[in-house]
Amino acid sequence: MTSRPGPSQLEPPAWLTVAQLADLLQITERHIRRLVAEDRIPRTKVGGRIRFNHERILGWLDDNSSGPGHGNAA
């Protein structure tokens, strides 16, 4: 019998916590909180807690990328 990967092994959750996003981006939670405080990252408040939509974060990363293959001129 082969084991099938669970949902967490296939793709990240649709909504990420500060800790999950920091892990995904390989930066500190403090940096994530600074981006939130400076209104530089898309987020949603749910019951007083900050959550990040995975798809919006991917778009935000793409929009903030530069270099060859990206529309942003340096």
C-alpha positions as CSV (number, residue, x, y, z in Angstrom):
1,M,0.0,0.0,0.0
2,T,1.4,3.4,-1.0
3,S,0.7,6.5,1.1
4,R,-0.8,9.5,-0.6
5,P,0.5,12.9,0.3
6,G,-1.8,15.0,2.5
7,P,-3.1,18.4,1.5
8,S,-0.3,20.2,3.4
9,Q,2.3,18.3,1.3
10,L,0.8,19.3,-2.0
11,E,0.4,23.0,-1.6
12,P,0.5,25.7,1.1
13,P,-2.7,26.7,2.8
14,A,-4.8,29.4,1.1
15,W,-4.4,31.6,4.2
16,L,-1.0,31.9,6.0
17,T,-0.1,33.1,9.5
18,V,2.8,35.5,10.1
19,A,4.9,32.5,11.1
20,Q,4.0,30.5,8.0
21,L,4.7,33.4,5.7
22,A,8.0,34.2,7.4
23,D,9.0,30.5,6.9
24,L,7.8,30.6,3.2
25,L,9.7,33.8,2.4
26,Q,12.7,32.8,4.6
27,I,12.6,36.0,6.6
28,T,11.9,36.8,10.2
29,E,8.5,37.3,11.7
30,R,9.7,40.7,12.8
31,H,10.3,41.7,9.2
32,I,6.8,40.5,8.2
33,R,5.3,42.6,11.0
34,R,7.4,45.6,9.8
35,L,6.0,45.2,6.3
36,V,2.5,45.1,7.8
37,A,3.1,48.2,9.9
38,E,4.4,50.1,6.9
39,D,1.4,48.9,4.8
40,R,3.8,47.3,2.3
41,I,2.3,43.8,2.1
42,P,-1.3,42.6,1.3
43,R,-3.1,41.1,4.3
44,T,-6.5,40.5,5.9
45,K,-7.5,40.8,9.5
46,V,-9.6,37.8,10.6
47,G,-10.9,38.0,14.2
48,G,-8.2,40.4,15.1
49,R,-5.5,38.2,13.7
50,I,-3.5,38.9,10.5
51,R,-3.6,36.4,7.7
52,F,-2.0,36.5,4.2
53,N,-3.7,35.0,1.1
54,H,-1.1,32.8,-0.6
55,E,-2.2,33.8,-4.1
56,R,-2.1,37.5,-3.3
57,I,1.4,37.1,-1.8
58,L,2.6,35.4,-5.0
59,G,1.2,38.3,-7.0
60,W,2.8,40.8,-4.6
61,L,6.1,39.0,-5.0
62,D,5.8,39.1,-8.8
63,D,4.8,42.8,-8.8
64,N,7.8,43.6,-6.6
65,S,10.4,41.6,-8.6
66,S,13.0,43.2,-10.8
67,G,15.6,42.2,-13.3
68,P,15.5,40.4,-16.6
69,G,12.0,39.1,-17.5
70,H,10.2,41.6,-15.3
71,G,8.5,44.7,-16.4
72,N,10.0,46.9,-13.7
73,A,12.9,49.1,-14.8
74,A,15.6,49.8,-12.3
